[in-house]
Amino acid sequence: MLSLTQGVKSLTLVWLGAFAMAMAMILQVTPAPKLKLPKTPNVPLDVDIIVGSSLSKTLLPIHEKLPSLLEKGRDTEVIQVAGATAKETLEMLDWAIHHTQGDVFVEVNALTLQFTDRAFPSSPWLTAISDGQPVNAAEIAAKLKWLLGVSRKEKPRTARLGRSSNFSRVNNGHPAHRLSYSPQAFLYSTELRLQIARLQREQRRLILIWPPVPEGGAGANMDSWRGARNHVALFCKQYQVECWLPDSPWPNHLFIDYWGHLGPIGRDRFALVFSEWLREIR
C-alpha cells in the first residue's frame, strides 16, 4: 500500500513538472502583447500631458488651449484607456516621456487603489495581482492558441489621445452598488523610479493626480475615502513626487455618473482649483 502511494506521488510530481515546463515554453513562445499606443509623431509634441483612465479624459474642459494650467503656454493633452491598469499606465507614461516635451500628470488610481467590490480588502498584494489578471490571462490564452495553431487576431486595448466632449449625460439616480476604495500594492517600483529619474534629467515635472469623486459615490463612505487618500499621499511621499488630492469628496452635480467622471461644471472647477494649486507650488 505504501509503494502505491509513493507511486502516485511520483506520478503527480512528474505531471506537475511537465505542466511547469509546458507553461514556461508557452510564456517564451512570443513576447507579451503591449497596449496599442497612439501613432508616433514625427517630432515630440510640445504639450503637457495627463496619463490615466477615462476619469482623466473628463478632467479638463474642452478648449483648444488651456493656458491657465500651463507654465510655458503649452496646450494640455490626455492619453488614456478605460479602466487602465498599473502596467498600462506605465506604458502610456513611457509613451508620454518619449513623445511629448512638457510636464506629465499621472492619474494615480491604477497605481494605488481599486474599488472594494473588485478587491481583496485584507490583501493589497492580491488586489494588485488580480487587477492585472485580465491582461495576463489574455496574454497566456493568445500564446496557447499560437502554440496549438489556432491563434486568431484579438482586438487590442487601445490608448487614445484627447479629452472627452460628451456633455449629454447627467448624474441622476443612485449608484448601482456601494462604492468605496481598497488600497492595492504597487508591483512596478523599478520601472516608475526609472521614469521619474528620466523626467528629472530632462527638467520636466511629474505630478500625480487623484481625481475627485462624488459624495454619493466613493465619497459616501468617509472612513474608506480618508483611508484611500492617506494611502495615495503615502505613495506620493514614497516616490518623492508632488501630488494633487482633493480635500473632500465633491458634490454630485459636478459629475456625469457616480464613478467620478466630471461634467462641464466639474471640469471647470477642477481646472480652476488645479491651476491655482500649480501656481502655489511653483
CORZI-V125496 format. One record per residue. N is the residue number from 1. SS is DSSP state (~ for helix, > for strand, _ for the rest). PHI is phi as a letter, one per 40 degrees, with the letter a starting at -180 (* if undefined). Layout:
n/ss/phi
N/SS/PHI
N/SS/PHI
This chain:
n/ss/phi
1/_/*
2/~/c
3/~/c
4/~/c
5/~/c
6/~/c
7/~/c
8/~/c
9/~/c
10/~/c
11/~/c
12/~/c
13/~/c
14/~/c
15/~/c
16/~/c
17/~/c
18/~/c
19/~/c
20/~/c
21/~/c
22/~/c
23/~/c
24/~/c
25/~/c
26/~/c
27/~/c
28/~/b
29/~/c
30/_/b
31/_/c
32/_/c
33/_/c
34/_/b
35/_/d
36/>/c
37/_/b
38/_/c
39/_/d
40/_/c
41/_/c
42/_/c
43/_/b
44/_/d
45/>/c
46/_/c
47/>/b
48/>/c
49/>/a
50/>/b
51/>/b
52/>/i
53/_/b
54/~/c
55/~/c
56/~/c
57/~/c
58/_/b
59/_/c
60/_/b
61/_/c
62/_/c
63/_/b
64/_/c
65/_/b
66/_/b
67/~/c
68/~/c
69/~/c
70/_/b
71/_/c
72/_/b
73/_/g
74/_/c
75/>/c
76/>/b
77/>/b
78/>/b
79/>/b
80/>/a
81/_/b
82/_/d
83/_/g
84/_/d
85/_/c
86/~/c
87/~/c
88/~/c
89/~/c
90/~/c
91/~/c
92/~/c
93/~/c
94/~/c
95/~/c
96/~/c
97/~/c
98/~/c
99/~/b
100/>/b
101/_/b
102/_/c
103/_/c
104/>/b
105/>/b
106/>/b
107/>/c
108/_/c
109/~/d
110/~/c
111/~/c
112/~/b
113/>/b
114/>/a
115/>/c
116/~/d
117/~/c
118/~/b
119/_/b
120/_/b
121/_/d
122/_/c
123/_/a
124/~/d
125/~/c
126/~/c
127/~/c
128/~/c
129/~/c
130/~/c
131/~/c
132/_/c
133/~/c
134/~/d
135/~/c
136/~/c
137/~/c
138/~/c
139/~/c
140/~/c
141/~/c
142/~/c
143/~/c
144/~/c
145/~/c
146/~/c
147/~/c
148/_/c
149/_/g
150/_/b
151/_/c
152/_/a
153/_/c
154/_/b
155/_/c
156/_/c
157/_/c
158/>/b
159/_/c
160/>/b
161/>/c
162/_/h
163/_/c
164/_/c
165/_/b
166/_/c
167/_/b
168/_/c
169/_/c
170/_/b
171/_/c
172/_/b
173/_/g
174/_/b
175/_/c
176/_/c
177/_/a
178/_/c
179/_/b
180/_/a
181/>/b
182/>/b
183/>/c
184/_/b
185/_/c
186/_/b
187/_/b
188/_/b
189/~/c
190/~/c
191/~/c
192/~/c
193/~/c
194/~/c
195/~/c
196/~/c
197/~/c
198/~/c
199/~/c
200/~/c
201/~/c
202/_/c
203/_/f
204/_/b
205/_/c
206/>/b
207/>/b
208/>/c
209/>/b
210/>/b
211/_/d
212/_/c
213/_/b
214/>/c
215/_/c
216/_/c
217/_/b
218/_/c
219/_/c
220/_/c
221/_/b
222/~/c
223/~/c
224/~/c
225/~/c
226/~/c
227/~/c
228/~/c
229/~/c
230/~/c
231/~/c
232/~/c
233/~/c
234/~/c
235/~/c
236/~/c
237/~/c
238/~/c
239/~/c
240/_/f
241/_/b
242/>/c
243/>/a
244/>/c
245/>/b
246/_/c
247/_/c
248/_/a
249/_/c
250/>/c
251/_/d
252/~/d
253/~/c
254/~/c
255/>/b
256/_/c
257/_/a
258/_/c
259/_/c
260/_/h
261/_/c
262/>/c
263/_/c
264/~/d
265/~/c
266/~/c
267/~/c
268/~/c
269/~/c
270/~/c
271/~/d
272/~/c
273/~/c
274/~/c
275/~/c
276/~/c
277/~/c
278/~/c
279/~/c
280/~/c
281/~/c
282/_/c
